[in-house]
Structures are given as C-alpha cells and as structure tokens.
Amino acid sequence: MSSMREIKRRIRAISNIQHVTGAMKMVAAAKLRRAQGQVWAARPYAQKTAEVAGRLARAPNARQLPLVAPREVKKRCNLLVVGDRGLAGAYNANVIHVAHASLLKADQPTSLIIVGRKGVQFFRRRKVEILQYYVETGDEPDLALAREIARNLMEIFLNGQVDEVGLIYSRFYSALRHVPQVETLLPVEAPAVETVETVDYLYEPEPVKVLEAILPRYCEMKVYQALLEAKASELGARMVAMDAATKNSGEVIEKLTLSFNKARQSAITTELLEVASGAEAMKAQG
C-alpha cells in the first residue's frame, strides 16, 4: 500500500485536475449555447439556398455553367473541418477517421484543404497532398473565412485543378450526438425528381442567370454551415468529455480517500499495538 504522504499528494493533484476539467466544462457549455444558436439560425437559410440552387440546376441550360456541368472525375479535393485542440473525446478522431477512409476508398487522387490543427497534424505524417490549411480559427466561425475558403474551392474547381469538391465535417444534432458527414459541394447536383416539389416558380431574369448569380453564395453558405456545425459538435463533445473527466476525478478521489483512511487507521492500530507491547514489557521487567 502507498504511504499516506504519497496518497495525499495524489489526492491534491487529482483535485487540481478536477478544478480544471470543471472549469473547462463550464466554458464549453457557455460557448456551446452560442454556437448552437448560430447553427439553428443558419440552417433555414442554408437549406433554402440549397433548395433554390438545386431546383435551378434542373433548368435545361443549367449544365452549361462551369459550377454545375458534370465532369469525368480524375482528381478530387475534400474540405476537412476538425478542431484545433484536443480534450474533446473522440470528436477529432471520428471525423479524421471518416476522411482517411474516404481517401483510401477513392479511385482517383484526392487532395485536402484542412480547417483545424488536428487534421493538419494527422495528414502531414501521411502521403496526402494538402493544398491549403487554416488553424486557430477561433470558437466563433467567421463568414469572411467561409467566403475565402469557398472562393479558393471554386477557383481550383474552375481552373481544372480538381474535378470534384467534397465536404467532410461533423453535423450537430445535440451535445451527445454529432455525426460525420461526407457531401459533394461541386459540381452542384440537381435534386432527385421525387424530391422536387410540383410547384412551378417564375424567375426574373431567366433561371440560368439567377443560378449563375446564386452559385457563389450557395458555396459560401455551404462552407459556413459546415464550419458552424463542426464547431458546435466540437464544443458539445468537449463539454461531455470534461463532464465525464470531472466525475471520474471525483470517483478516483473517493477511492484514494478511502485508501488514505485505511492507511491512517492501520498506522494508528500499529502505534497502539506498539504502545501496548511496550507497556506489557515494562510490567514484565518490573
């Protein structure tokens, strides 16, 4: 059994860790509330933008637009969105695993544009082409950053550097549930026939002109929504992980306190026995 001094030292160390994890949980919870509000606010706009863009992509001449025209896929590029920091449970590992599996399954060469230090650290050690990366993007995704990333993606797609652009991020459902997603960003795909409403819309100017104007905004919004979803997922995972760590620290402290009490009781019993033995020895000598 460890000495009482060693046990007390461990109790103090774990207690300090518990204070840190408790504070991190509270910070993550506060940030999650803001991030979750941003996700709920942005989703209707993103969904409607995607719906309009998909409907317009079904126009007869829409496939003449470079961002809509299908190509033979010879090279792909995926935008991977993960976190800059750890201490978020399996969040980063799950998204990176999905991205890595997607690369292994791809029949064409695939490069990456990465948002998040954890993704950069993982794929730098592997034979994967990283076209660009963004780190330390903060806990509140910036629309200006989303526009910059979207414009870079559209540029490499339009100049023929890649033939397809995908998104890999974690979609937020709740603090306990966030699911990695793999989606196609470019070329813009028209929805399936059965999912299209039968209502006819009148566009002014013509649908292709409207689509041409809306496509850059659609790409920017898709990237921005991915950043929001990923950040909310990361904060939710961190809050849950820190809550679990705080509870586990409390359990370890309880076990160590019990061990400390047992060691102290054993020491007291030993001292009492020594005193009693000494007293008996003195009586025998007298």
Buried (B, 14 or more C-beta within 10 A) or exposed (E): EEEBEEBBEBBEEBBEBBEBBBEBBBBBBEBBEBBBEBBEEBBEEBEEBBBBBBBBBBBEEBBEBBBBEEEEBEBBBBBBBBBBEEBBBEBBBBBBEBBBEBBEEBEEEBBBBBBBBBBBBBBEEEEBEBBBBBEEBEBEBEBEBBBBBBBBBBEBBEEEEBBBBBBBBBBBBEBEEBEBBEBEBBBBBBBEEEEEEEEEEEBEEEBBEBBBEBBBBBBBBBBBBBBBBBBBBBBBBBBBBBBEBBEBBBEBBEEBEEBBEEBEEEEEEEEEEEEEEEEEEEEEEE
